[in-house]
Amino acid sequence: MRNADLFLELYKNLEELLEVKYSDGKKLVGSAVMRYYNDDESKKWREELNICREMRNMLSHHAKIGGKPVFEPSDEIIEVLRRILNDVKNPPVSMSIATRASKLTTCILDDLAENVIHKMKENGYSHVPVMENGKLIGVFSVGTVFSMIEKYGVDGVRKNSRIRDFEEFLPVENHTTESFGFVSDSAPFSGLKHRFTAKGPHERRVAALFVTANGNKNEKLLGMITPWDMIKGK
């Protein structure tokens, strides 16, 4: 089979898969490929998908010359189209974009707060997971320090303070300037965007989503997703 025919066959398969994905049992209005193009799921394929669309239009709408296609797609673009198809068949899930727990900068209750703050400043982190036996027990953040000062004054934060001294402000539900959530390791990427979207002017922004096996906060921490991870679309 010529690459031109193979390309058109793969593109048709892509269209059919996307029509099922977006139709919700009803007749889809407009191009399914364009729906996917504007979907967060396709971020890493935007440029390649646009090229494929233009190539498909050229191959479909222009007559052959001497019985041959006006051009033959390269093996590389065929492979790209196969990979896009695979992503549609097996859409990315939370763990495919999360930073795995083993790579996270974390702390424990006995750590000196000064050392953790230094790491945060050095790496540009706004919050650090507080761990115990592989589970998340809280988050140390800039907001944690502000809450401590607000309640106890500047004297409440001492040079030799340890993370446990901030214990009442560490649980995710006790943060006043930001919020956190939990998702399962198989949660679809497409459903995560709304978790980071504030629903009102007074709603706290979601700083991170923590990934566990079933989305239960009492389970072992598997990874963390930040708004930056969503933008990168790993």
PyMOL commands that set and color helices and strands:
alter all, ss='L'
color gray80, all
select helices_A, chain A and resi 3-23+32-37+40-61+75-89+94-97+101-103+113-123+142-152+154-156+163-169+172-174+189-191+193-196+227-232
alter helices_A, ss='H'
color red, helices_A
select strands_A, chain A and resi 99-100+127-132+135-141+179-184+206-212+223-225
alter strands_A, ss='S'
color yellow, strands_A
deselect
rebuild
show_as cartoon
